[in-house]
Amino acid sequence: MVKRYEEVANIMSSFYTQLLGQQEAIIPQIDKCVVNAGPVLTVEQQLKLCLPFLKKEIKASMFFILIYNSLSLNGYNSGFFKASWPIIGQWVYHVAQDFFNRWVMPKYLTTTKLVTLAKVLHLKKAIEVRPIS
């Protein structure tokens, strides 16, 4: 019987590690054909890639997502965020700009919380729990 929170975490971690696998430690080599092709962008194109994203580009990207797709951590879909854009748009813009300027993603945007209920009294396997959120 699992009695401690850490034991449940270990069971779930083991299950998802087995399901999804480990991170690959070997980084694939650079394709020499790509390197030998030389530069494929003009200097002007390269400079355009360095420009910051505009607010209208970030909004267009957000609004491109179908309204019933992409549930966020709080369970709201993109339709909710589109409807509340006048209130949250500025925040989304700043988070996106901050990510592209500093390459830092706020932890609260990448954290996954899995809440489960045990289906049996003596939990031993991940299949014996039911996710509720």
Stockholm file with secondary structure:
# STOCKHOLM 1.0

chainA/1-133         MVKRYEEVANIMSSFYTQLLGQQEAIIPQIDKCVVNAGPVLTVEQQLKLCLPFLKKEIKASMFFILIYNSLSLNGYNSGFFKASWPIIGQWVYHVAQDFFNRWVMPKYLTTTKLVTLAKVLHLKKAIEVRPIS
#=GR chainA/1-133 SS CCCSHHHHHHHHHHHHHHHHCCCCCSCCCCCHHHHHTCCCSCHHHHHHHTSCCCHHHHHHHHHHSCTTSCCCTTSCCHHHHHHTHHHHHHHHHHHHHHHHHHCCCCHHHHCCCCCEEESSSSCCSGGGEEECC
#=GC SS_cons         CCCSHHHHHHHHHHHHHHHHCCCCCSCCCCCHHHHHTCCCSCHHHHHHHTSCCCHHHHHHHHHHSCTTSCCCTTSCCHHHHHHTHHHHHHHHHHHHHHHHHHCCCCHHHHCCCCCEEESSSSCCSGGGEEECC
//
